[in-house]
Amino acid sequence: MSGDAEKIAQRSAEIMLGRDAASRALGIELERVAPGRAVLTMRVRADMVNGYGLCHGGLMASLADTAFAVACNSYGEITVAAGFDVTFLESGKAGAN
């Protein structure tokens, strides 16, 4: 990857996430971004768990949606998704990232 492409990906993520009040409210944080790739984390707080003490699936989907958006927009052009699909491989527990 060229240094310019990396800089575009980083700047695109900064701009998008800087305006994303929903992701900020959920505590979603950018760990890494590169063209076409993004890693974000979200600490599961006590107010994010369902009646079984597990992270609410809708909140996990919000994390996935934000990561998908950062990756899709990492080329410096604004894009929006028509949809996405989430398969839960493991439950999120309170305090987990």
C-alpha positions, 0 to 999 in steps of 0.5 A, a space after each residue: 500500500 502506498 503511504 498516500 492510500 494509508 493517509 487517505 484511509 486514516 483521514 477518511 475514518 477521522 472525518 466520518 467518526 468525528 461526525 458519528 454521534 451514535 458510534 461515539 455514544 456506544 464507545 466505539 473506537 478505531 483501532 486500525 484502518 487501511 484501504 478496504 479494512 478497519 478494526 474497531 472496538 466497543 467495550 460492553 458496558 452494563 447498560 448494553 446487556 440483555 436479560 441474560 447478561 450478554 451484549 444486545 445483538 443490535 449493539 453488536 450489529 452497530 459495531 459491525 456496521 460502523 466497522 463496515 462503513 469505515 472500511 467502505 469509506 477508506 478510499 476517500 469517497 463517500 459510500 453507503 451500504 444497501 445492507 449487511 449480514 451479521 453472524 454471531 460467532 460468540 456472545 459479548 459479555 459485560 466488560 469485554 471488548 
